[in-house]
Amino acid sequence: MSEVHTARRARLRDPAGRTAALVSHPANLRYLTGCAPPGAALLVGPDARDTLFLSPHATGRPTADPDAVTAADLGAEPRRLPEPGDELRFRSAGESGDPAVAAARTAADLGVATLAVEEHHLTVARHRALTAGAPHLPLADLGRTVEQQRLVKDEEEIAALRIAAEITDQALGELLESILVGRTERHLALELERRLIDHGADGPAFPTSVATGPHAGVPTHTPTDRRVEEGDFLSVRMGARYRGYCCQIGRTFVIGTAPADWQIELYDLVFAAQRAGREALAPGVECRAVDRAARQVLAAAGHGGAVETCTGHGVGLEIGEDPRLSPSAMSKLDARVPVTVEPGVHLPGRGGVRIDDTLVVRSLADGGPELLTITTKELLAL
């Protein structure tokens, strides 16, 4: 991957050699270097040798010789480290303590005219520290330039997402084969996260949500000690993180021998909305058109007021990346962009249904949207 990371950083480099970029957002660091030590900062300079500045706490040597820092000092797993031959240097922040400040001072020493920083990630205090550390170096906003690069995934990134989805499907499938009645939401959520790790995940992509009975009527429910009862809706929202890449799945089941009529009706409605959203995915389609395809199915049945503000979002090194599938979204989809489609109807005090999938946008010539999360969407009675 070293060549891939080098090429990604090259796209960020100023051809005129007047501006350097300072990257501090952890997901962006991982995208550009293959690792993201706590507090690190990446300087993409005017030459082809870029530098990852490390916190003294990361190296374990507060006064280390900056040039003596090696990949071994990062303390990360080997597969996440830049490979030999990658044009990337490691330096300690030294006595300054803050890698971003050390990077700014180095940029000033290089004679660049401007340093572009990720203002959306920097705290006010850290921004002030940069100004104080390099007082004669003008700062500009890099904006979400790296996030825009991250939108379209290469096939190796998509392969990691596939494995994350496989792990997620496997963990959820195993839980469904166990006895559920009498167990608490909290216990089930913890077991799902343990199963993710047992099957090779780095960890959960986000806190697992298990909602039962009336709790399923809350869109973002945090598991409690409520126990699963006969007749409950059981709503699960979870995902694995594998080699940094995150997926998401949401499924709703019924506890007992058979669902009630109102449960079947509500489930069929959400299933139809989710299918409409999935079928709308294609390169060049407006993001808000995907949202509208799912939303109008629910609104036509009188549930427009119970729909969440967003029908889906991008996934990758983060859950909740761009693009957003919402009524106000102005962008269009590209091929090889992974997104979730996750409409739901939540009835406070009664229950609700959500069905979430992770898919990769593909053209019809490439087979249409690629479904990564394949756990059945049939309304199972468990």
C-alpha positions in Angstrom: 0.0 0.0 0.0 3.0 2.4 0.3 2.7 3.4 -3.4 -1.0 4.0 -2.9 -0.4 6.3 0.1 2.3 8.1 -1.8 0.0 8.7 -4.7 -2.8 9.9 -2.4 -0.5 12.5 -0.8 0.7 13.6 -4.2 -2.8 14.6 -5.1 -2.8 16.9 -2.1 0.5 18.5 -3.0 0.7 22.1 -4.4 2.2 21.9 -7.9 3.6 25.4 -7.5 5.4 24.5 -4.3 4.1 27.5 -2.4 1.6 25.9 0.0 2.1 23.0 2.4 -0.8 21.0 3.9 -1.1 20.1 7.6 -3.4 17.1 8.1 -4.5 16.3 11.7 -7.9 14.4 11.4 -7.1 10.8 12.3 -9.2 9.2 9.5 -7.4 11.4 7.0 -4.0 10.5 8.5 -4.8 6.8 8.1 -6.0 7.4 4.5 -2.7 9.2 3.6 -0.2 7.2 5.5 -1.8 3.9 6.6 -1.6 4.7 10.3 -2.9 7.3 12.8 -1.0 7.5 16.1 -2.8 9.6 18.7 -2.2 13.3 18.3 -0.1 12.9 15.1 0.1 15.5 12.4 1.2 15.0 8.8 3.0 17.7 6.8 2.6 17.3 3.1 5.4 19.7 1.9 6.5 21.1 -1.4 8.9 18.2 -2.0 8.0 14.5 -2.3 9.3 13.7 1.2 6.4 14.1 3.6 6.7 13.9 7.4 4.5 12.4 10.1 5.1 14.2 13.4 4.5 12.2 16.5 3.6 13.1 20.0 6.4 12.5 22.5 3.9 10.3 24.3 3.6 8.1 21.2 7.4 7.7 20.9 7.9 7.3 24.6 10.9 9.7 24.3 10.0 13.3 25.2 13.4 14.6 24.0 14.1 12.1 21.3 16.3 13.0 18.4 13.6 13.7 15.8 15.5 11.8 13.0 15.8 8.8 15.3 12.1 8.1 15.3 11.1 5.0 13.3 7.9 3.1 12.5 8.5 0.9 15.5 7.9 3.9 17.7 4.3 4.2 16.6 3.2 1.1 18.6 0.6 0.2 16.0 0.0 -3.2 14.4 2.6 -3.9 11.6 0.0 -4.1 8.8 -1.1 -0.5 9.6 2.4 0.9 9.2 3.9 2.4 6.0 5.9 -0.2 4.2 9.6 0.2 3.4 10.2 2.4 0.5 7.3 4.7 1.3 8.5 8.3 0.9 7.4 9.2 4.5 9.6 10.3 7.4 8.8 10.1 11.1 9.8 12.9 13.5 9.1 13.5 17.1 7.4 16.7 18.1 10.3 17.0 20.6 10.1 19.7 23.3 7.2 21.5 21.6 5.0 18.6 22.6 2.4 19.2 19.9 3.0 17.5 16.5 0.9 20.1 14.7 3.1 22.9 16.1 6.3 21.1 15.2 4.9 20.6 11.7 4.1 24.3 11.3 7.6 25.3 12.4 9.1 22.9 9.9 6.8 24.3 7.1 8.1 27.8 8.0 11.7 26.6 7.8 11.0 25.2 4.4 10.0 28.7 3.2 6.4 27.9 2.1 4.2 30.9 1.6 1.1 29.4 3.3 0.2 26.4 5.5 -3.3 24.9 4.8 -4.8 23.3 7.9 -8.0 21.3 8.6 -9.9 24.0 10.5 -12.9 21.7 10.9 -10.8 19.4 13.0 -8.5 21.8 14.9 -9.6 23.2 18.3 -9.4 26.9 18.8 -6.6 26.3 21.3 -4.6 24.3 18.8 -5.2 26.8 16.1 -3.8 29.5 18.4 -0.8 27.4 19.2 0.0 27.0 15.5 -0.1 30.8 15.1 2.1 31.3 18.1 4.5 28.5 17.0 5.0 29.9 13.5 3.9 33.6 13.8 5.1 34.7 10.3 3.5 31.8 8.4 -0.1 32.6 7.1 -2.6 29.8 7.7 -5.3 28.9 5.2 -8.2 26.4 5.4 -7.6 23.1 3.7 -11.3 22.4 4.1 -12.5 18.9 3.5 -10.1 18.2 0.6 -9.0 14.9 1.9 -12.5 13.8 2.7 -13.4 14.5 -0.9 -10.5 12.3 -2.0 -11.8 9.6 0.3 -15.3 9.5 -1.3 -14.6 7.1 -4.2 -13.0 3.9 -2.9 -10.5 1.8 -4.7 -11.0 -2.0 -5.0 -8.7 -2.7 -2.1 -10.8 -0.4 0.2 -14.0 -2.1 -1.0 -12.5 -5.5 -0.3 -11.9 -4.4 3.3 -15.5 -3.3 3.5 -16.7 -6.7 2.2 -14.8 -8.5 4.9 -16.2 -6.1 7.5 -19.7 -6.9 6.2 -19.1 -10.6 6.2 -17.9 -10.4 9.9 -21.0 -8.4 10.8 -23.4 -10.8 9.0 -21.7 -13.8 10.7 -22.0 -12.2 14.2 -25.6 -11.3 13.8 -26.5 -14.7 12.3 -25.0 -16.5 15.3 -27.0 -14.4 17.8 -30.2 -15.2 16.0 -29.6 -18.9 16.6 -29.4 -18.4 20.4 -32.1 -18.1 23.0 -33.1 -14.4 23.3 -36.1 -14.2 25.7 -35.2 -13.0 29.1 -31.8 -11.5 28.1 -31.2 -7.8 28.4 -30.5 -5.4 25.6 -27.2 -4.5 27.1 -26.1 -8.2 27.3 -27.1 -8.8 23.7 -25.2 -5.7 22.5 -22.0 -6.7 24.4 -22.3 -10.3 23.0 -22.6 -9.0 19.4 -19.5 -6.8 19.8 -17.6 -9.7 21.3 -18.6 -11.9 18.3 -17.3 -9.2 15.9 -13.9 -9.3 17.5 -13.9 -13.1 17.7 -14.4 -13.2 13.9 -11.5 -10.9 13.1 -12.9 -7.3 13.4 -10.7 -4.5 14.8 -13.8 -3.7 16.9 -17.3 -2.3 16.4 -17.6 0.4 13.9 -19.9 2.3 16.3 -21.7 1.4 19.6 -24.1 -1.5 18.9 -27.8 -0.7 19.4 -30.2 -3.3 20.6 -33.8 -2.1 21.2 -36.7 -4.2 22.3 -40.5 -3.6 22.6 -41.3 0.2 23.0 -37.5 1.0 22.9 -37.6 0.1 19.2 -39.6 3.3 18.8 -36.5 5.3 19.6 -34.3 5.9 16.5 -31.0 6.1 18.4 -31.6 3.9 21.4 -28.9 3.1 23.9 -29.2 -0.5 25.2 -30.6 -0.8 28.8 -31.3 -3.6 31.2 -34.8 -4.2 29.7 -35.3 -7.9 29.1 -36.5 -9.4 25.8 -40.2 -10.4 26.0 -42.6 -12.4 23.9 -44.3 -10.2 21.3 -41.4 -7.6 21.2 -39.9 -6.0 18.1 -36.2 -6.6 18.4 -34.2 -4.0 16.5 -30.4 -4.4 16.0 -28.1 -1.8 14.5 -24.4 -2.8 14.4 -21.3 -3.0 12.3 -17.7 -4.2 12.2 -14.5 -2.2 11.6 -11.9 -4.2 9.6 -8.5 -2.7 8.9 -10.0 0.7 9.6 -13.0 0.3 7.3 -16.6 0.4 8.7 -19.8 -1.2 7.6 -23.4 -0.9 9.0 -26.4 -3.2 9.2 -29.8 -2.8 10.8 -32.4 -5.5 11.1 -35.7 -5.9 12.9 -37.2 -9.2 14.2 -40.2 -10.3 16.2 -39.9 -12.3 19.4 -42.5 -15.1 19.6 -44.3 -17.6 17.4 -45.8 -15.1 15.0 -45.8 -11.3 14.5 -49.0 -9.3 15.0 -50.8 -7.8 12.1 -49.6 -4.3 12.8 -46.0 -5.5 13.0 -46.3 -7.2 9.6 -47.8 -4.1 8.1 -45.2 -1.7 9.5 -42.3 -4.1 8.5 -43.6 -4.5 4.9 -43.8 -0.7 4.6 -40.3 -0.1 5.7 -39.0 -3.0 3.6 -40.7 -1.4 0.5 -39.1 2.0 1.3 -35.7 0.4 1.8 -35.9 -1.5 -1.5 -36.9 1.7 -3.3 -33.9 3.5 -1.9 -31.5 0.6 -2.9 -32.9 0.5 -6.4 -32.4 4.2 -6.9 -28.6 4.0 -6.3 -26.6 4.6 -9.5 -23.7 6.8 -10.6 -24.9 10.3 -11.5 -28.1 10.1 -9.4 -28.7 13.0 -7.0 -28.3 12.0 -3.4 -31.6 13.6 -2.5 -33.3 11.5 -5.2 -32.3 8.4 -3.3 -33.7 9.9 -0.1 -36.9 10.9 -1.9 -37.4 7.4 -3.4 -37.5 5.8 0.1 -39.2 8.7 1.9 -42.1 9.0 -0.4 -43.1 5.4 0.2 -43.4 6.0 3.9 -45.0 9.4 3.5 -47.7 7.9 1.2 -48.7 5.5 4.0 -49.0 8.4 6.5 -45.7 7.9 8.3 -43.9 11.0 6.9 -43.6 12.5 10.3 -41.9 9.4 11.8 -39.1 9.3 9.2 -35.6 10.3 10.2 -33.9 13.3 8.6 -31.4 11.2 6.6 -32.1 8.0 4.6 -28.4 7.1 4.5 -24.8 8.2 4.4 -21.4 7.2 3.2 -19.1 4.8 5.0 -15.4 4.0 4.9 -12.8 4.9 7.4 -15.6 6.6 9.4 -19.3 5.8 9.9 -21.3 8.8 8.7 -19.0 10.0 5.9 -20.1 12.0 2.9 -22.3 11.7 0.9 -25.5 12.3 2.8 -28.7 10.9 1.4 -31.0 13.6 2.7 -33.6 16.0 1.2 -31.1 18.9 1.4 -28.2 17.1 -0.2 -26.9 18.8 -3.4 -24.3 16.3 -4.5 -24.5 13.3 -6.9 -23.4 9.7 -6.5 -20.2 8.3 -8.1 -19.4 4.8 -8.9 -17.5 2.9 -6.1 -19.0 5.0 -3.3 -20.2 2.9 -0.4 -23.3 4.1 1.3 -26.0 2.9 3.7 -29.7 2.9 2.9 -31.5 2.9 6.2 -35.1 4.1 6.3 -37.1 3.5 9.4 -40.4 4.2 11.1 -40.3 4.7 14.9 -43.5 5.0 16.9 -42.7 6.3 20.4 -44.0 4.1 23.1 -45.0 1.3 20.8 -42.1 0.1 18.7 -40.5 0.6 15.3 -38.7 -1.0 12.3 -35.4 -0.2 10.7 -33.7 -2.0 7.9 -30.1 -0.8 7.2 -27.8 -2.1 4.5 -24.3 -1.1 3.3 -24.0 -1.1 -0.5 -21.4 0.1 -3.1 -22.7 2.2 -5.9 -22.1 0.5 -9.3 -23.3 1.1 -12.8 -25.8 -1.2 -14.4 -23.0 -2.4 -16.7 -21.2 -3.5 -13.5 -24.2 -5.3 -12.1 -25.9 -2.4 -10.3 -25.6 -1.6 -6.6 -23.4 -4.2 -4.8 -25.0 -5.4 -1.6 -22.4 -6.0 1.1 -24.6 -6.9 4.1 -26.6 -10.0 3.2 -28.4 -11.1 6.4 -32.0 -11.9 5.5 -34.5 -9.1 5.4 -37.4 -11.5 6.0 -39.4 -10.7 9.1 -38.3 -13.6 11.3 -40.2 -14.7 14.4 -37.5 -15.7 16.8 
